């Protein structure tokens, strides 16, 4: 059943997901008079509709797109989407630092909420750990830029990455992928679909392993950044009637690599450099004396129920996720023990969402989506820290300093959200949305100190606090259908990120709470298809008013360690534009391009950034992870040869320079980079509907290795992670 209203076509999401995901996004299709653009179908508004009818800045990828790009994780989306920066967080397993339109977060502590949400199978992730998602067996991936909240369970200030895995097909079949490459890369991935009860119950199981050799070598001969990831999935789809279905998914993921690779960036007068261990300017050689293996495990359970009535579709999504990790880290990155930690951490997240999407049985002139969202999550962290262990240990307290802090946070949150679309006239549609959110967090911290010996701890600080926040955020939009192929829109949307507590502090006067941050964004855009649907051009301009921005600052704690404190002193103004093109030149050749521009500056930033108790004007600083220009171009040439199709894909992705350190330490300026990618593939059907593809690929062919972060621990040391590096190899994939 399709719900048709003037200006757009909508299908309830419960039915939409029954369609083949491989048909959702394709570069071109053949028409009688030549090649034309394939329709892009998205679920950004919780119903199935053409992306060209959605008045939202969105970039969508199908599972076929992702497979063709030979992506390993969402990090490789950077450069294909304007004004998006995706970096790995080296000291947090599977974590991503996501910045959309200059709004994001790079903090690893789980007491800090993500500014950009990652939603997998309808469940938003509470924490950044595990957000660097493996892309195998994705049915679709949508990147929504700007504040979200009127339709997604969690409110975000920067945007959302909305991911749907494939559903059981109900037919016996195998999808597989095997990859070998440089640095001893070996990936093996497979998904098996099978019927259980014909037409009523279907299943799917999948597994993958990703392994790498080392990209870097430590001074003692140990290899670093050696990957060993595994994942197992199981899915059941029950469709007892035409109007009801239940979809259950289980995912188990493990990350076991050989340690957190960090590069020493210390300079005078920092202690590490005073001791003779200074930044040597090398991106290739590590000098860590405490390079140990880390472990991260994650289990996810998701149950989605959809029930369709004449008036619309009810959808219920229950999600549960738990993680367990142990991360030893040599933060000083020097060949002597200056500052080492072992972080053992667990977390749990339980969420429930119930929403209703109306059909035209209620009205042909308006429709709506409304729902309620509940969240209960918690984490526990026990950390053992050794400071200046190079001084040795002594029972009289001289020498090293040892700390054993523990932290725990419990959160309960709920929200009401909804969005209504009203056809004011034949070509005009008004969108009104709103969200009311309440959150309560309870935070406990306790710290012990031992001088000279690692086993004689005495309490030095504890704190317990709880706080709650509530907020209403709204959205107003108006779109005008100029013609069948061209739409203009304007919108105002708000985002809210709740306050919280400092996840590395342990005294009542230092844990906080800090206040929420708020984003108001104004956007004007156009979506159009031209020249007999051979050129698609989507563009927008936007202005963001960013109030009470949460800025994390590291200051000394008086015991040889540090605090991370949050200052809400910043007001930010961001303006920019985005443009995306797809051109089907002919039946064999397709081009895409995108460009994004950001002008971001602090309007008011008065705060104490060094812990001396003196507030200063910092409005001349540059924001973190906000490149002025981003963009990319791609070309795909596909030509039938023999029994199959030979295709060549080439891409250039550009990210301008940007800062990663809050005080703009010169070491924290990441240089601009241009990544060149290429893939040569041959695909053929060995029998009807069963295909094989062999590919040779290269990623980052020009070997753009650089620093990916900078953290300065005042007076002690500084460290960075490494990003980039050439990847090349061969892949065979297919289905039968």
Secondary structure, 3 states (H helix, E strand, C coil): CCEEECCEEEEEHHHHCCCCHHHCCCCCEEECCEEECCCCEECCCCEEEEHHHCCCCEEEEEHHHHHHCCCCEHHHHCCCCCCEEEEEECCCCCEEEEEECCEECCCCCCCCCCCEEEEECCEECCCCCCCCCECCCEEEEEEEECCECCCCCCCECCEEEEEEECCCCCCCEEEEEEEEECCCEEEEEEEEEEEEECCCEEEEEEEEEEECCCCEEECCCCEECCCEEEEEEEEEEEEEECCEEEEEEEEEEEECCCCCCCEECCCCCCHHHHCCCCCCCCCCEECCCCCCCCEEEEEEEEEEEEEEECCEEEEEEEEEEEEEEEEEEECCCCCCCCEEEEEEEEEEEEEEEEEEEECCCCCCCEEEEEEEEEEEEEEEEEEEEEECHHHCECCCCCECEEECCEEEEEEEEEEEEEEEEEEEECCEEEEEEEEEEEEEEEEEEEEEEEECCCCCCEEEEEEEEEEEEEEEEEEEEEEEECCCCEEEEEEEEEEEECCEECCCCCCCCCCEEECCEEEEEEEEEEEEEECCCCEEEEEEEEEEEEEEEEEEEEEECCCCCEEEEEEEEEEEEEEEEEEEEEEECCCCEEEEEEEEEEEEEEEEEEECCCCCCCCEECCCCCCECCCCEEEEEEEEEEEEECCEEEEEEEEEEEECCEECCCCCCHHHEECCEEEEEEEEEEEEEEECCEEEEEEEEEECCCCCCEECCCEEECCCEEEECEECCCEEEEEEEEEC
